[in-house]
Amino acid sequence: MTDSLLRARIQFHESASTRHRSQTETRRLELLLRLGAAGLLLLFLTGCSSKTVFQSGFNSNAVGSVPSPNQTVGTVSVSGAQGGVVIATPVANSGNWAQIQRTAGQTAPISAMQCNFSPYQPNGSYSTAAVLFIPSGSGLASLEFDTAPQASPPSQGFLHLDFGDFTVNNTTHKNTVRINDDNGQLFGTFPRDQFFSITVGMDINASSATAHVNLFGTGASGADDFNIVTSVFPLSMIQQFGAVKFFMGSPWGGSFDAQNILVTRQ
């Protein structure tokens, strides 16, 4: 795959979610991309009216360094052991990625990168898109949706997705996605050792909060719709959505990479 086609595919994955396209339209656009019609595809995707509240800009950060606090839109903060979050190039000719890595065990600090929105505004229709790379042998990679740092409570997760292997009733579900640590909420499949995209649409208003998740890319598939509000995570908390977090928690070890992180709001 050429560098330009790779970047076009990444941009497609982001834009398809941002504009809330139907699955039929999405499949047609992926077919265009497989045929190499990148210029036509990018023209087709122009005109989005959403406002960008976070956009990563890792290509301006030096490989081996910590991601810059100031990104293209919004800010980044990292936590965990020194070297737990660095800029890396796991996929050739695809630009810089943020690599989240952790030593396995109960006592090692959790490695995390939090992407904070600018501006932060309660409620709205949000679209989150990211490209992920998870190598073979790595533990769970997690994507979390948090309240804003200035909210109450600040930077508190209310929804997270785990990417990994899960054993339920003596059956192992490999390379799948789990919602909020619930083994009854597994969906989709993703590839190891190659990039794929995830998009999450969230509609948060005065009376409800729902999510729609999609996996895209070669070897990746699956979608799920669900209500975000639970007894543990009330609507009042979810209404303060203002950050997304990529992390590897205890006791998992290994690494994963994220790139082209984009969050928009309507």
N, C-alpha and C positions, 0 to 999 in steps of 0.2 A: 504494500500500500504506500502510495506517495505521501509526502508530508502534507501537501495541500489537500488531498482527499481525506486524510486522517483528521485534519482540522475542520474540514467541512462536515464530516460525520459528527464530530464532537459538537459543533455549532448546531447541527440539526437536532441532536438529542436534547440540547438545552431548549431550543426554540419550540420544538414540538410540544413540550410540557408547558412552557410559558404561555402559549397561545391556546391551551386546552383543546387541542385538535382531537378529532374522533380517531378511534383505532383504525378505521378504514383509510382515512387520510394519512395517518402515520405510516401504514404499510406501503401506501403508494409512494410516499416521500422516500422511504428506505429503499424501494426499488429504484427510484431515480438515482439515489446515491450509489447503489451497487453498479449501476450502468455508467457511473462516472460523470453524471450531469451536475457537477458541483455548482457551476455558475447559475444554471436554471434554478437549482434548489435554493441557493442563497437569495436570489431575486424573489422567489415565491414566499420566503419567510420574512420579508421586510414589512415594516408597518406596525409593529407591536406597540400598543398604547400603554403597556405596563411600565411602572417606574422601578428602576433597579435600586435595591436597597443594600445588596452586597454583590461584589464581583471580585474574584481573586485576580492577582496580577503577579504570579510567581516568577514569570519570565524576567522580571526586573530585579529579582532577588538572586544573590550569588549561590551557586551550588555548594552545599555544605554548611550554609549559614542558617540561622533561625529565620522563619518567615518574617518579613517586615511587618511591624504593627499597622502601618498604613498601606492598605491595598487599593486597587483601582476605585472601588467604592466600599466604604465601611472599614472596619479595623479587625485585626487578628490578635488574639492573646494565646499564649501557650503555657502549659503546665506539665509537671512531671520531672523526671530526672534530666540532667543536662544531656543534650543530644537526643532526647526523646522525640523531638519534632524538628526536622531539618529539610532543606530543599535538596531534591535528588532528581535523577533522570533514569527511572526504571525502564522506560520504553524509548527505544532509539527514535530520533527524529520527531519527537512529540513535545518538546519544550520541557520546562521545569514543573515538578510536582512537589507537593508537601508530603513528606514521608513521616508516618507515625509509627514509632517502633518501641518495643518494650521487652525487658527481660522477664521470662516466665517466673511465676512464683507469687505467693500471697503478700510478700513484704515489699516488692518493687513498687515504686510510685506509678500511678496511672498516667499514661502519656496522652495529652489531649491538645487539640487546636480548636479554639472557639472563634467563630466568625460572627462579629457583631454588626447589626444593621445600622445604616445611616441614610435617612432618618429612621428612628423608631416611632411607630404609630400603632396603637392598639387596634385590633380587629382588621379585617380585610381579606381579600382572596390572594393567597401567596402561592408562588411556584418556586420550588427549589430544584436545581439540577446540578449534578456533579458527575465527573468521570472518575472511576475507581480502578485500581490495579491491586489485586490481592494474590500474592505468590503462594505456591504450594507449600504446605506445612505450617503456614501461619495460623495463629489463633483467631478468635473472633474479632472482626473489624466492626466498629459501631458508628452509626450516624444518629445524633440526638438533636431534638428540637427543644429549645430552651426559652425561658423568659428572658427579657432584656437585662443587661447589667444594672440598669437604673430602675427596674421594676421591683415589685414587692410580692413574693421573694425574688431576689436578684439571681440571674443565671441558674435557674432551677429547671431541670429537664422534666418534660411532661409526656414525651413520646420518644422512643428510640428503636432503631432497626439494627439487628445483629446479622452479620453475614458470616456463615460458617457451616459446620456440621452439627446436627442435633439428633440424638437418639430418643425415640418415643416408642414405648411398648416394644422394646427390643429391635426396633427397626431404625437404621441410621439413614437420615436424610442429608445427603452430602450437598455442599455448595448451594444452600438455600437461605432464605431470609426469615427471621423471626421477629415478631412484633412484641415489644415490651416484656421480654423474658417469658412469654407465654408459649409453651410448646404446642398448644392447641391452635396457635395462629402462625403457621408456617406457610410460605408461598414462594413460588418462582424458583429459578435456578440461575446461577451465574458462573462464568468460566474463571478458572485460576490461570495465572501467568499471562493474561492478556487483558487489555482494558475493556470496560463496559460502562454503560451509563445508567444512572438512576434519576428519576424525576418524581417529585412529591408535590402534589397540589393540595393546598389546605384552604378550606373556606371557613373563616371564623367570624361570627357575628354575635349579636346580642342574645341569641337564643340557642345556638348550636355551633359545633365545630366538627367537621368531617375531613377525611383525608383520602386521596387517591394516589396509589404508588404504582409506578411502572418501571420495569427493567428493560433495557434496550442493548443491542449489539450482538455480534456473532457469539453464539453460545449462551446468550442471556435472554430470558423470557419470563413473563409472569406479571400479573397486576392484581391489586387488591383495593377494595373500598371499605372503609370502616369509620365508626364513630370514635373520636378522640376522647370525648368526655367520659370519665369514670369516677367512681367514688374516691379514688386516690388522687386523681388529677381533675379538679373541678373546672368548669367553664371559666370562672373568674381568673384562674391561673393561666389557662390557655390563651385568653384574650390579651395577655401581655407578651405574646410571642415576639422575640426580638433578636434571636441568635440561633445558629446551628453549630453543632460541635462534632468533630471527628475524634474518636478516641479508641484506645485499646485498654481494657480494664483487667482486673485480677480474675483468675490467675494466668491469663493468657500471655503468650510470648510470640515474638515474630515482628512483622511489619506489614503495613499496607500504605498505599499512596492515593492522594486525591488531587484533582486538577480541574480547571475550568468550572469552579464553583460559582453559581449564579443564583441569586434570589431576587425575585421581582414581586411587586405588590400592585394590586388593582383596587 
